[in-house]
Amino acid sequence: MAGVLFESKLSNNNAESVNRFHENIPSVVQKLVGLINRNDRLRHRGHITIPSHEAIVQIIHQVRRILFPGYFNRSWRDVHNLEYCLGQEAIELFERLSKQIVLSIQHDCLRLDQPCSQCTERGYETALQFIQALPEIRAILATDIQAALEGDPAAKSYDEVIFSYPGLFAITVYRMAHKLNELDVPLLPRGMTEYAHSLTGIDIHPGAEIGESFFIDHGTGVVVGETTEIGNRVRVYQGVTLGALSLPRDAATRFRNKKRHPTIEDDVIIYSNATILGGDTVIGARSIIGGNVWITESVPPETKVLLKRPELVYYGSSST
């Protein structure tokens, strides 16, 4: 009963209380406007709309439905209407993707103070080139799925890998984004891989070069930097970092278009929490990199790099 009375009294004074707090908000807004006006790099300005994060997510899932029909859309399981459904989805993808590519190109022109030149035409052409590359993307993803089945005894079927493996999801999004990156689409590819990163904890830059039959086991905490080169049939485990050495604060611009991340040759296995850094670092073919190692120099082919066995110390009544 006391609780009900208290609630009733509070509601009677609610409007007055809310207005009293509202009076403090305009001064905060004025401070924000002042900061924005002093540093307008931190706001999007102009009449060009920035690409839509929601549309990026829709594109990713639409491409997955096209690449793996029947897994993410129940109505596609009838083989008799597959061609029709794929055709409808591909047309919708073209419309959605071309719009976002145009916005990405126009945004880059605005950012660099360049006049837009045939941005719409370029967007349509690039979207079509991406769609034409879908069979190639699906073919290389088939090798990634096979690598998961061959590399993980816990994987029971193609269905399980496609439907549930976060590593394959991250690789799938990377393969889409990498193709758009190859087609010189700005902004959009990074938005795609960062979406996958947010869901899986796997951070693959769309600029990385990754060969076929790539398998990420478990995956959380994996980082693959922009200029990383990975060969065929490479397997990595959770927590692996293929990164760059730290640079002085004023050196980012000078190193922006230079190789900063390692090269991993064919048939290499990298176990959990290994860190491999530097653009001159090459891990030779068929090498095995043990867990928790830190590497900043090249490793010859067919080499095992392992930490010495640690000494474990046990405390307790049974250890005396």
JONOR-V818219 format. One record per backbone hydrogen bond with DSSP energy under -0.5 kcal/mol. CO is the residue of the C=O (numbers start at 0). NH is the residue of the N-H. E is the energy in kcal/mol with one decimal. If there is no record, write none. Layout:
co:CO nh:NH e:E
co:CO nh:NH e:E
//
This chain:
co:0 nh:4 e:-2.2
co:1 nh:5 e:-2.2
co:2 nh:6 e:-2.0
co:3 nh:7 e:-2.1
co:4 nh:8 e:-2.3
co:5 nh:9 e:-2.2
co:6 nh:10 e:-1.9
co:7 nh:11 e:-1.4
co:8 nh:12 e:-1.1
co:10 nh:13 e:-0.8
co:12 nh:16 e:-2.2
co:13 nh:17 e:-2.8
co:14 nh:18 e:-2.4
co:15 nh:19 e:-1.8
co:16 nh:20 e:-1.7
co:17 nh:21 e:-2.6
co:18 nh:22 e:-1.6
co:20 nh:23 e:-1.6
co:21 nh:24 e:-1.6
co:21 nh:25 e:-0.6
co:23 nh:27 e:-0.8
co:24 nh:27 e:-0.7
co:24 nh:28 e:-2.1
co:25 nh:29 e:-2.3
co:26 nh:30 e:-1.6
co:27 nh:31 e:-2.2
co:28 nh:32 e:-2.6
co:29 nh:33 e:-2.2
co:30 nh:34 e:-2.2
co:31 nh:35 e:-2.7
co:32 nh:36 e:-2.6
co:33 nh:37 e:-1.4
co:34 nh:38 e:-1.5
co:38 nh:41 e:-1.5
co:39 nh:42 e:-1.2
co:42 nh:44 e:-0.5
co:51 nh:55 e:-1.9
co:52 nh:56 e:-2.0
co:53 nh:57 e:-2.1
co:54 nh:58 e:-2.5
co:55 nh:59 e:-2.2
co:56 nh:60 e:-2.1
co:57 nh:61 e:-2.2
co:58 nh:62 e:-2.7
co:59 nh:63 e:-2.1
co:60 nh:64 e:-1.8
co:61 nh:65 e:-1.7
co:62 nh:66 e:-2.9
co:63 nh:67 e:-2.6
co:65 nh:68 e:-0.6
co:67 nh:70 e:-1.7
co:67 nh:71 e:-0.6
co:72 nh:75 e:-1.6
co:73 nh:76 e:-1.4
co:74 nh:77 e:-0.5
co:76 nh:78 e:-0.7
co:77 nh:80 e:-1.3
co:78 nh:81 e:-0.7
co:80 nh:84 e:-2.6
co:81 nh:85 e:-3.0
co:82 nh:86 e:-2.2
co:83 nh:87 e:-2.5
co:84 nh:88 e:-2.6
co:85 nh:89 e:-2.6
co:86 nh:90 e:-2.1
co:87 nh:91 e:-2.2
co:88 nh:92 e:-2.5
co:89 nh:93 e:-2.4
co:90 nh:94 e:-2.2
co:91 nh:95 e:-2.5
co:92 nh:96 e:-3.3
co:93 nh:97 e:-2.5
co:94 nh:98 e:-1.5
co:95 nh:99 e:-1.7
co:96 nh:100 e:-2.5
co:97 nh:101 e:-2.5
co:98 nh:102 e:-2.2
co:99 nh:103 e:-2.1
co:100 nh:104 e:-2.6
co:101 nh:105 e:-2.8
co:102 nh:106 e:-2.4
co:103 nh:107 e:-1.9
co:104 nh:108 e:-2.1
co:105 nh:109 e:-2.4
co:106 nh:110 e:-2.6
co:107 nh:111 e:-2.3
co:108 nh:113 e:-3.1
co:109 nh:112 e:-1.0
co:117 nh:121 e:-2.5
co:118 nh:122 e:-2.4
co:119 nh:123 e:-2.2
co:120 nh:124 e:-2.5
co:121 nh:125 e:-2.7
co:122 nh:126 e:-2.3
co:123 nh:127 e:-2.2
co:124 nh:128 e:-2.2
co:125 nh:129 e:-2.3
co:126 nh:130 e:-2.3
co:127 nh:131 e:-2.5
co:128 nh:132 e:-1.0
co:129 nh:132 e:-0.8
co:130 nh:133 e:-1.3
co:132 nh:136 e:-2.3
co:133 nh:137 e:-2.8
co:134 nh:138 e:-2.0
co:135 nh:139 e:-1.9
co:136 nh:140 e:-2.1
co:137 nh:141 e:-1.7
co:138 nh:142 e:-0.9
co:139 nh:143 e:-1.4
co:139 nh:212 e:-0.6
co:140 nh:144 e:-2.4
co:141 nh:145 e:-2.1
co:142 nh:146 e:-2.1
co:143 nh:147 e:-1.7
co:144 nh:148 e:-2.0
co:145 nh:149 e:-2.3
co:146 nh:150 e:-2.0
co:147 nh:151 e:-1.5
co:151 nh:154 e:-1.8
co:153 nh:155 e:-0.6
co:156 nh:160 e:-1.7
co:157 nh:161 e:-2.8
co:158 nh:162 e:-2.8
co:159 nh:163 e:-2.0
co:160 nh:164 e:-1.6
co:163 nh:165 e:-0.6
co:164 nh:168 e:-1.9
co:165 nh:169 e:-2.6
co:166 nh:170 e:-2.2
co:167 nh:171 e:-3.0
co:168 nh:172 e:-2.4
co:169 nh:173 e:-2.3
co:170 nh:174 e:-2.7
co:171 nh:175 e:-1.9
co:172 nh:176 e:-2.9
co:173 nh:177 e:-3.3
co:174 nh:178 e:-1.5
co:175 nh:179 e:-1.9
co:176 nh:180 e:-2.4
co:177 nh:181 e:-2.5
co:178 nh:182 e:-1.4
co:179 nh:184 e:-2.3
co:180 nh:183 e:-1.7
co:183 nh:185 e:-0.6
co:185 nh:187 e:-3.7
co:186 nh:190 e:-1.9
co:187 nh:191 e:-1.8
co:188 nh:192 e:-2.2
co:189 nh:193 e:-2.2
co:190 nh:194 e:-1.3
co:191 nh:195 e:-1.8
co:192 nh:196 e:-2.3
co:193 nh:197 e:-2.1
co:194 nh:198 e:-1.3
co:195 nh:199 e:-2.5
co:196 nh:200 e:-2.5
co:200 nh:202 e:-0.6
co:200 nh:220 e:-1.7
co:201 nh:203 e:-0.7
co:202 nh:204 e:-0.5
co:202 nh:223 e:-3.0
co:204 nh:207 e:-1.7
co:207 nh:209 e:-0.6
co:208 nh:229 e:-3.4
co:211 nh:232 e:-2.4
co:214 nh:216 e:-0.6
co:214 nh:235 e:-2.4
co:216 nh:218 e:-2.6
co:216 nh:237 e:-0.6
co:218 nh:221 e:-2.1
co:219 nh:238 e:-1.4
co:221 nh:202 e:-3.0
co:222 nh:241 e:-2.9
co:223 nh:204 e:-2.5
co:224 nh:227 e:-1.5
co:227 nh:208 e:-2.7
co:228 nh:263 e:-3.7
co:229 nh:210 e:-1.7
co:230 nh:210 e:-0.8
co:231 nh:266 e:-2.7
co:233 nh:214 e:-2.1
co:234 nh:269 e:-2.5
co:235 nh:216 e:-2.7
co:236 nh:239 e:-1.3
co:237 nh:272 e:-1.8
co:239 nh:222 e:-2.6
co:240 nh:242 e:-0.7
co:240 nh:275 e:-3.0
co:241 nh:224 e:-2.4
co:242 nh:277 e:-1.6
co:247 nh:250 e:-2.0
co:248 nh:251 e:-0.5
co:250 nh:254 e:-1.7
co:251 nh:255 e:-0.5
co:252 nh:255 e:-0.9
co:254 nh:257 e:-1.5
co:259 nh:244 e:-0.5
co:259 nh:277 e:-0.7
co:261 nh:228 e:-1.8
co:262 nh:264 e:-0.6
co:262 nh:282 e:-2.9
co:263 nh:230 e:-2.6
co:264 nh:267 e:-0.8
co:265 nh:285 e:-2.4
co:267 nh:234 e:-2.3
co:268 nh:270 e:-0.5
co:268 nh:288 e:-2.9
co:269 nh:236 e:-1.7
co:270 nh:273 e:-1.4
co:271 nh:291 e:-1.6
co:273 nh:240 e:-2.4
co:274 nh:294 e:-3.1
co:275 nh:242 e:-1.8
co:277 nh:280 e:-1.0
co:280 nh:262 e:-2.6
co:281 nh:283 e:-0.7
co:281 nh:298 e:-2.9
co:282 nh:264 e:-2.5
co:283 nh:286 e:-1.3
co:284 nh:301 e:-2.7
co:286 nh:268 e:-1.9
co:287 nh:289 e:-0.6
co:287 nh:304 e:-2.6
co:288 nh:270 e:-3.0
co:289 nh:292 e:-1.0
co:292 nh:274 e:-2.8
co:294 nh:276 e:-2.7
co:298 nh:283 e:-2.5
co:302 nh:287 e:-2.4
co:302 nh:304 e:-0.5
co:303 nh:305 e:-0.6
co:304 nh:289 e:-3.4
co:309 nh:311 e:-0.6
co:315 nh:318 e:-1.3
co:316 nh:319 e:-0.9
//
